[in-house]
């Protein structure tokens, strides 16, 4: 699975990385390589957080909520199961 990221130079040096498909998923790094590596880790942590918050409580969600989150994250149900 792939996510688009936005790389911006930080005023204090280094880079800030934002993942538009994952609301609030932002990280940084001193070098471009560090920033991209940190982005991969941030994406995995974000998705693991979704799984921990949603999967145990899925019966209390509104109909279609989990599907909407998976679609926004670009994940299939099979990919989500691998993260669990």
C-alpha positions in Angstrom: 0.0 0.0 0.0 1.2 3.5 -0.8 0.4 6.9 0.6 1.2 10.3 -0.9 3.2 12.6 1.3 3.9 16.3 1.3 7.5 17.2 2.1 8.3 20.8 3.2 11.5 22.3 4.4 11.2 23.3 8.1 12.2 26.9 9.1 14.5 25.5 11.7 16.1 23.0 9.3 15.1 19.5 8.3 11.8 18.5 6.7 8.2 18.2 7.8 6.2 15.4 6.3 2.4 15.4 6.1 0.2 12.4 5.0 -2.9 14.0 3.5 -4.9 10.7 3.5 -4.4 10.3 7.2 -5.8 13.3 9.1 -3.2 14.6 11.6 -0.4 12.2 10.4 2.6 14.5 10.5 6.3 13.9 11.3 9.7 15.3 10.6 13.3 14.5 10.1 16.7 16.2 9.9 17.4 14.9 6.5 15.2 13.9 3.6 16.0 10.2 4.2 15.1 10.6 7.9 11.9 12.4 7.2 10.7 9.7 4.7 11.7 6.9 7.1 9.8 8.6 9.9 6.8 9.0 7.6 6.7 5.3 7.0 6.8 4.7 10.8 4.1 7.3 11.4 1.8 5.8 8.8 2.2 2.3 10.4 1.6 3.8 13.9 -1.5 5.7 12.6 -3.0 2.6 11.1 -2.2 0.4 14.1 -3.9 3.1 16.3 -7.0 2.9 14.1 -7.1 -0.9 14.4 -6.7 -0.7 18.2 -9.5 1.9 18.5 -11.9 0.5 16.1 -11.7 -3.2 15.8 -12.5 -4.1 19.5 -15.4 -1.6 19.4 -16.6 -2.2 15.8 -20.2 -3.1 17.0 -20.7 0.4 18.4 -19.8 2.2 15.1 -22.3 3.7 12.8 -22.9 1.6 9.7 -20.2 2.2 7.1 -17.7 3.9 9.4 -15.0 1.2 9.3 -15.5 1.0 5.5 -15.1 4.7 5.2 -11.9 4.7 7.2 -10.4 1.8 5.2 -11.3 3.6 2.0 -9.7 6.9 3.1 -6.6 5.0 4.2 -6.5 3.0 0.9 -6.6 -0.3 2.8 -8.5 -3.5 1.9 -10.0 -5.6 4.6 -7.3 -8.2 3.9 -4.5 -5.6 4.5 -6.3 -4.5 7.8 -6.3 -8.1 9.0 -2.6 -8.4 8.4 -2.1 -5.4 10.7 -4.1 -6.9 13.5 
